[in-house]
Amino acid sequence: MKTLFKKVAVFFRVLRALPLLFFISSDKKNKKLQMDIERWCSIMKLSGSYIYCFTYLLSKYKEFRSLYIYRVNSNIFHRTIAKIFYPPMETLYLEAGEIGGGLYIHHGFATIVAADRIGENFWVNQQVTIGHKSDGCPTIGDNVMVTSGAKILGKITVGNNVVVGANAVVVKDVQDNCVMGGIPAKVIKNVM
């Protein structure tokens, strides 16, 4: 009985996502979205087809919905359809100039991501603020994790392979390969 219920649930998820599946299948150049889906499936330990993972993530995670809408934002029709069928998380704001593929949002409520550029494989937790001061917005490298409550503010550069610890406040440039913590944040550990 459980197997039948799962199959019926998957059927209705795919049916609801058909318009969006049509859009993503016709947009072959959206490699970033493909990287996002692969990363989410890896972290969530989901197995199955690309379509299964995509529809599961859309139906279960408002954070993923917000990310998806960010990725298709330039197509008004596509964005509108996505918002109707899959409302995004209301307190998650993705307003970066460019975000590389592989973005993972873990508990995204009360999170603001407003950067000039963010590299690939970025991980962000809840209640994070990444934003501007009077001098501009941050630039963030590849393989960066920003944990709960952290702040990254101003026209600074955060290097590659960096972890910003919980509640840290980063207001100065950050080197590659380190863990940052404290208020104001400083290097608490070098890695690699």
N, C-alpha and C positions, 0 to 999 in steps of 0.2 A: 504494500500500500504506500509506503514511504517513497519508493522508487517512482510510482505512478504520480504521486503528488509533486515530486521534484521535476518530472518531465513536463507536467502541466504548467508548473511555475515558470520553467525555462521557456516554454512555448509562449506564454503571455508576456514575458520579459522581451523576447525577441520581437513579438508582434508590436508591442509598444515602441520598440526602438527602430522599427523598419525605416521610418523616414530618415533617421540619423545614420543608420547603416548605409542607406543609399548615398547620403552626402559623403561619408568618409570613404566609401569605396570609389567614388568619383574624384576624390581629392588625393591622388597618389603622392603628391609632394609633401603631405603633412607627416613627415618622419618624426617630428617632435611628439605628436600625439601617439604615434606607434611606440616610441620609447617610453612615454608616460604609462601607457597600458601595460607594457612588458614589465616595467619596474613595479607598478602596483601589484600585478599578478605574482611577481616574485616575492615581494615583501609579505603579501597576504596569503602566500602559499596556495594560490588558485591554480588548478590545472584545467585544461580544456582548450577548446579552440579560441581563436582571437575574438570571434563573435560572442561566444559564451562569456569570456572574461569582460569584454566591453559592456555587454548588456547587464551582467551581474554588478559591475562597478557603478554603472549609471543608476541601477535600481536601489542599491544599498548605501551608497556613500555620497552625501551632499557635497563633500569636499571635492570628490572626483567630478561631480556635475559642474561645480564652479570652475574647475580646471578646464573641463571640456568646453564650456562656454567661453572662457578666455581664449582657448585655441582657435575657435571658429568665429571669433568676434567680428572679423572683417566682413563676413557674409550675413547681412541683416536677416534674410529669410531663414537661414540655417540657425542663427542665434535665437530667433523668435520661436521657432519650432522646438528647439532644445529647452528653452525656458518654460514653455507651456507644458511639455510632457515630463520634464525633469527639473523642477524648481531648484535653483542653486542654494547654497548656504548663505543666509542673509547677512551674517556678520564676518564673512571672509571676503577680503578685497584684494584682487590681483590686478595691479595697475602698473606693472613693470613694462619698460620699453621693449625688452626682449627677455624671454626665459627659455633656456635650453631644454632639450628633451630630458625625460626622466624625473620630472618634478613629482615629489611625493608630499602630500599634506596629511599629517597625522593629527587628528582632533583639531580641525582648523577654525574653531569658533573664536571670535574676537581677534582675528589675525589680519594685519594689513601688510601687504607686500608691495611697496612702491619704490622700485630701484631703476636705475638707468639700464642695467643689464645684469642678468643672473645666468651663470653657466649651467652645464649639464649636471644631472643627478643631484639636484638640490632637495633637501629635506627640511620641512618647516613644521613646527609644532604649534600648539594653541597659545593664544594671547601674546603673539609675537608682533612687534612693530618694526618694520623696515621702512624708513622714510626719510624725508628731506628736512634739512634745516635751511637757513637762508642761502647757503652756498650750493645747494643741490642735493641729489640723491646718491646712494651708494652704488658701487659696482661690486658684484660678488662672483667669485671664481667657480670652478668645477668641484664637485664632490664636497659640498658644504652642508653641514647640519646646523640648524638654528633651533635650540630647544626651548621649552616652555618659558614664556614670559620675557624672553630676551629682547633687547632693543639694539638696532643698528641704525645710526642716525648720521646724516650729513653726507657730503661729497667725499666719501672715503672709499678705499679699496680693500675688500676682504679677499685674501689669496685662495689658492686651491687647497683642498684636503684640510679644511678647518672645521672644528666643532666649537660652536658658541654655546657655553653652558647656560643653565637655567637662570633667568633673571639678570644675566650679564647686560651691561650697557656699553656698547662699542661705539666710540666717537673718534677713534684714530685708526689709521691704516693697520691692517693685520697681515703678517707674513704668511707664507705657505706652511702647511704641515704643522699645525699647532692646535691646542685646545685653549680657548679663552674663557675667563671667568672673572666675576667681580664687578664692582661699581666704583670707578670706571674699570672696564675690562682690561686685563693684562694677560700675557701668556702664562698659563699655569703648567703647561706640559708641551714639549716638542715631540712630534711623532714622525716616524720613518727614519 
